[in-house]
Amino acid sequence: MLDKIQFLLSLQIIGFCIFGGITLLLRAGDNRAKKILGWGMFLWAFLAVIRLSVNLYLHEPKEAFHPDILIMGALVTATLACYVIEVLRPGYLTCKRSFLFISPVIFGGLAYLTYRLSGGEIHTYYSVREVFEFFNMDVLLRMTVFLLTLFYMVLPVYLIARYSKDFKVFLAENVSDPEEYDLEWLKKTMIILIVMYGFYLVLLLTDTPLMYVIDKTVLLFAWYYFFYKALFLKVVVLEHSFKDGWDLPYQEQDAGDDDDEHKILGKRYAEEVNAWFEREKPYLREDLRLTDLQRVFPISRSYLSQLFNRELGQSFSDYVNQFRIEESKRLMEAEPNASIQEIAERSGFHSISTFRRAFQKCTGTIPSEYKNSK
């Protein structure tokens, strides 16, 4: 009975990976992160088909620390790490960097395959303790792949914990609606990955058939949730590409930025930006970006970013939302019968939830209360 359930779970995993890969690639557009995850799911389906085919013909008993699961796990975790890197640093993973990043697990898997095909001594282990009772080339190669897997597990969790805050600041300085990019997904991703990796380790180290079935079932549900969130994650379209390096383009202060001439110039540009916002109302566009201002003002993106932070005293997104909130107040007073949803859209907000948060941040009250008080 358990064998049939395991077989059905394997078929579901293969079908899910194929479906997920096709869906992600069809909806990816120019988003490389979704393409990486899509092609990764095809790879996992291919590996699962190979493993299922081998098990059907060899009827191998369930083994702890199974080399096939080790190698598949290493490839999966490496691909997931690539996905997280591309989310945090779009364009960073060039072909060369991608190959260098995943090459250790490729060579590790090939080394074990070569050892197996060359007639090397292979043991079947039914507990972790048995693995350490026999220290030979078989165990050494398995441990090497296992350590690589742990590295690929830890890396994305570390990157999310280390760089999500900096990335959020970078978005706030370059787009008008940073909250719409669902940066909380990065934290959720970290939690989901920890859960998935934990159950993968249980899958790797157990030889109990019932536990194996339970573990695969939980992994399948976790994968469904991860796929769903990744599929509908809003694409971060930035003019800046990280192809040239990992670091965020923090603004460096020019040597003469504090002299009187630069202060006067900065104030002049700040006044011109204010006048342009009041006259043209660019904030009514949902996708307004810092680079859109460069088409109007002949100054660099670096200087423009400094202009908001130093002369106007707030980030680009906060500055834009300030105008949007004032516009929404005007609409509430002029059109009392208009709905909150309509007011949010006409004020330039992408969603009503973002409108509520921004309105409460600026006024200390929610839109409906403010509207009813008028």
C-alpha positions in Angstrom: 0.0 0.0 0.0 2.8 2.4 1.0 4.6 1.6 -2.2 1.6 2.6 -4.3 1.3 5.9 -2.3 5.0 6.6 -2.8 4.6 5.9 -6.5 1.5 8.2 -6.8 3.4 11.0 -4.9 6.3 10.7 -7.2 4.0 11.0 -10.2 2.3 14.1 -8.6 5.7 15.7 -8.1 6.7 15.0 -11.7 3.4 16.4 -13.0 3.6 19.4 -10.7 7.2 20.2 -11.8 6.3 20.0 -15.5 3.1 22.1 -15.1 5.0 24.6 -12.9 7.9 24.9 -15.3 5.6 25.5 -18.3 3.5 28.1 -16.4 6.5 30.0 -15.1 8.1 30.2 -18.5 4.9 31.3 -20.2 4.4 34.1 -17.6 8.1 35.0 -17.2 8.4 37.7 -19.8 11.7 39.4 -19.2 11.9 38.2 -15.6 15.0 36.0 -15.4 14.2 34.8 -11.8 11.0 33.1 -13.0 12.9 31.7 -16.0 15.5 30.2 -13.6 12.8 28.7 -11.5 10.8 27.4 -14.5 13.8 25.6 -16.1 14.8 24.4 -12.6 11.4 22.7 -12.3 11.9 20.9 -15.6 15.3 19.7 -14.4 13.7 18.4 -11.2 11.0 16.6 -13.2 13.7 15.0 -15.3 15.7 13.8 -12.3 12.5 12.5 -10.7 11.6 10.5 -13.8 15.1 8.9 -13.9 14.9 8.0 -10.2 11.4 6.6 -10.5 12.5 4.5 -13.6 15.5 3.1 -11.8 13.5 2.2 -8.7 10.8 0.4 -10.8 13.4 -1.9 -12.4 15.8 -2.4 -9.5 13.3 -2.5 -6.7 15.8 -1.0 -4.3 14.8 -0.9 -0.6 14.5 2.5 1.0 18.0 3.7 2.0 19.1 6.4 4.4 21.6 8.9 2.9 20.7 7.7 -0.6 23.1 9.0 -3.2 20.4 9.7 -5.8 18.4 11.8 -3.3 21.6 13.6 -2.3 22.5 14.6 -5.8 19.0 15.6 -6.7 18.7 17.6 -3.5 22.0 19.4 -4.2 20.8 20.4 -7.7 17.4 21.6 -6.4 18.9 23.7 -3.6 21.5 25.1 -6.0 18.7 26.2 -8.4 16.7 27.7 -5.6 19.7 29.6 -4.5 20.1 31.0 -8.1 16.4 32.0 -8.0 16.9 34.0 -4.7 20.0 35.6 -6.1 18.2 36.8 -9.2 15.3 38.1 -7.2 17.7 40.2 -5.0 20.1 41.1 -7.7 18.5 41.1 -11.2 21.0 40.5 -13.9 23.8 39.4 -11.6 23.8 35.7 -12.7 25.5 35.8 -16.1 26.1 32.5 -17.8 29.7 32.4 -16.5 28.6 33.1 -12.9 25.8 30.7 -13.1 28.1 27.9 -14.2 30.7 28.7 -11.6 28.0 28.7 -8.9 26.5 25.3 -9.7 29.7 23.6 -11.0 30.6 22.1 -7.6 27.4 20.1 -7.4 27.7 19.1 -11.1 31.3 17.9 -10.6 30.4 16.2 -7.3 27.5 14.3 -8.9 29.7 13.3 -11.9 32.5 12.2 -9.5 30.0 9.9 -7.7 28.6 8.6 -11.0 32.1 7.9 -12.3 33.0 6.1 -9.0 29.8 3.9 -9.3 30.4 3.1 -13.0 34.0 2.2 -12.4 33.0 -0.6 -10.0 33.7 1.3 -6.8 32.5 -0.3 -3.5 28.9 0.8 -2.8 27.1 0.2 0.5 23.4 0.4 1.4 22.9 2.2 4.7 19.7 2.0 6.8 20.7 4.6 9.4 23.0 7.6 9.7 25.2 5.7 12.2 25.9 3.0 9.6 27.2 5.7 7.2 29.9 6.7 9.6 30.9 3.1 10.4 32.3 2.7 6.9 34.6 5.5 5.8 35.6 4.9 2.2 35.4 6.7 -1.1 31.7 6.0 -1.3 31.1 7.8 2.0 33.5 10.6 1.2 31.8 11.4 -2.1 28.3 11.3 -0.5 29.5 13.6 2.3 31.0 16.0 -0.2 27.7 16.3 -2.0 25.8 16.6 1.3 28.1 19.4 2.5 27.5 21.2 -0.9 23.8 20.8 -0.3 24.0 22.3 3.1 26.0 25.3 1.6 23.3 25.9 -1.1 20.6 25.6 1.7 22.3 28.2 4.0 23.3 30.7 1.3 19.8 31.9 0.2 18.6 32.1 3.8 21.6 34.2 4.6 21.2 36.4 1.5 17.6 37.2 2.3 18.4 37.9 6.0 21.4 40.1 5.0 20.2 42.0 2.0 16.4 42.3 2.0 16.5 45.5 4.0 19.0 47.2 1.7 17.1 46.1 -1.3 13.9 47.6 0.2 15.7 50.9 0.7 17.0 50.8 -2.9 13.5 50.3 -4.2 12.1 53.2 -2.1 14.7 55.5 -3.7 13.9 54.4 -7.3 10.2 53.5 -7.6 7.1 55.2 -6.4 5.3 52.0 -5.1 7.9 49.8 -3.4 5.3 48.1 -1.2 3.7 46.7 -4.4 6.8 44.5 -4.9 5.8 42.4 -1.9 9.2 42.4 -0.3 7.7 40.5 2.6 7.8 37.6 0.2 11.6 37.5 0.7 11.0 36.8 4.4 8.3 34.3 3.6 10.7 32.6 1.1 13.3 32.3 3.9 10.7 30.5 6.2 9.4 28.3 3.4 12.9 27.3 2.3 13.8 26.4 5.9 10.7 24.2 6.2 11.4 22.5 2.8 15.1 21.9 3.6 14.2 20.5 7.0 11.8 18.0 5.5 14.3 17.2 2.8 16.9 16.3 5.4 14.3 14.0 7.1 13.6 12.4 3.7 17.4 11.9 3.3 18.0 10.4 6.7 15.0 8.2 7.2 14.4 4.6 6.1 10.9 4.3 7.5 8.3 4.0 4.7 5.5 5.7 6.5 7.7 8.7 7.5 8.9 8.8 3.8 5.3 9.2 2.6 4.5 11.8 5.2 7.6 13.7 4.4 7.0 13.7 0.6 3.4 14.9 1.2 4.5 17.9 3.2 7.2 18.7 0.7 4.7 18.6 -2.1 2.3 21.1 -0.3 5.3 23.4 0.5 6.3 23.4 -3.1 2.8 24.3 -4.2 2.8 27.3 -2.0 6.3 28.4 -3.0 5.3 28.0 -6.7 2.1 30.0 -6.3 3.8 32.9 -4.5 6.7 33.0 -7.0 4.3 32.9 -10.0 2.4 36.0 -8.9 5.3 37.9 -7.4 5.3 41.3 -9.0 8.2 41.7 -11.4 10.9 44.2 -10.2 11.8 46.2 -13.3 14.9 48.3 -12.6 16.9 50.3 -15.1 19.9 49.3 -13.1 21.3 45.9 -13.7 23.6 44.0 -11.3 25.5 42.4 -14.2 28.7 44.3 -13.3 28.7 43.4 -9.6 26.8 42.5 -6.5 26.8 45.8 -4.6 23.9 48.1 -4.7 24.6 51.4 -6.4 24.7 53.5 -3.2 25.2 57.1 -3.8 28.7 58.4 -3.1 28.9 62.0 -2.1 31.0 64.2 -4.4 33.9 66.0 -2.8 32.4 69.4 -3.5 28.8 68.6 -2.6 28.9 70.7 0.5 30.1 74.0 -1.0 27.8 76.9 -1.5 27.5 76.4 -5.3 26.2 72.8 -4.9 23.8 73.9 -2.1 22.3 76.6 -4.3 22.1 74.2 -7.3 20.4 71.6 -5.2 17.8 74.0 -3.9 17.1 75.2 -7.4 16.5 71.7 -8.7 14.4 70.9 -5.6 12.2 73.9 -6.4 12.0 72.9 -10.1 11.0 69.3 -9.1 8.3 70.6 -6.8 6.9 72.9 -9.5 6.9 70.1 -12.1 5.0 67.8 -9.7 2.4 70.4 -9.0 2.0 71.4 -12.7 2.2 68.1 -14.5 1.0 65.7 -11.7 3.3 62.8 -12.7 2.5 61.1 -9.4 -0.9 60.0 -10.9 1.0 57.4 -12.8 1.1 54.1 -10.9 4.6 53.1 -12.2 6.4 56.4 -11.8 10.2 55.8 -11.4 13.1 58.0 -10.6 14.5 57.5 -14.1 11.3 59.1 -15.5 12.5 62.4 -13.9 15.8 62.1 -15.7 13.9 62.6 -19.0 12.8 66.0 -17.7 15.7 67.2 -15.6 19.2 67.0 -17.1 21.0 65.5 -14.0 22.3 62.0 -13.2 20.2 59.4 -11.4 22.8 59.5 -8.6 22.4 63.3 -8.1 18.7 63.0 -8.4 18.5 60.5 -5.6 20.6 62.7 -3.4 18.3 65.6 -4.2 15.4 63.8 -2.6 17.2 62.5 0.4 19.2 65.7 1.2 17.2 68.6 -0.2 13.7 67.3 0.1 14.3 65.3 3.2 12.6 62.0 2.2 12.9 59.1 -0.2 11.5 59.3 -3.7 8.6 57.0 -2.9 7.6 59.0 0.2 7.8 62.2 -1.8 5.5 60.8 -4.5 3.0 59.4 -2.0 2.8 62.8 -0.3 1.4 64.3 -3.5 -0.9 61.3 -4.0 -2.4 61.6 -0.5 -3.0 65.3 -1.1 -4.8 64.4 -4.3 -6.9 61.8 -2.6 -7.9 64.4 0.1 -9.0 66.8 -2.7 -11.1 64.0 -4.4 -12.8 63.1 -1.1 -13.8 66.7 -0.5 -14.8 67.3 -4.2 -16.6 64.0 -4.8 -18.0 62.7 -1.5 -19.9 59.9 -3.3 -16.7 58.4 -4.9 -15.6 55.0 -3.4 -12.3 54.6 -1.6 -11.2 52.2 -4.3 -11.9 54.8 -7.0 -10.2 57.5 -5.1 -7.1 55.3 -4.6 -6.9 54.5 -8.3 -7.4 58.1 -9.4 -4.7 59.3 -6.9 -2.1 57.1 -8.5 -2.1 54.1 -6.1 -1.7 50.6 -7.5 -3.9 49.0 -4.8 -6.3 50.0 -2.0 -4.1 48.3 0.6 -1.1 50.4 -0.4 -3.3 53.5 -0.4 -4.5 52.8 3.2 -1.0 52.2 4.5 0.3 55.4 2.9 -2.7 57.5 4.0 -2.4 56.3 7.6 1.4 57.0 7.5 0.9 60.6 6.3 -2.3 61.5 8.3 -2.5 59.2 11.2 -5.9 58.0 10.2 -7.4 55.6 7.6 -9.1 56.9 4.4 -12.6 55.9 5.4 -12.5 57.7 8.7 -11.0 60.8 7.1 -13.7 60.8 4.4 -16.6 60.4 6.9 -15.3 63.3 9.0 -15.7 65.6 6.0 
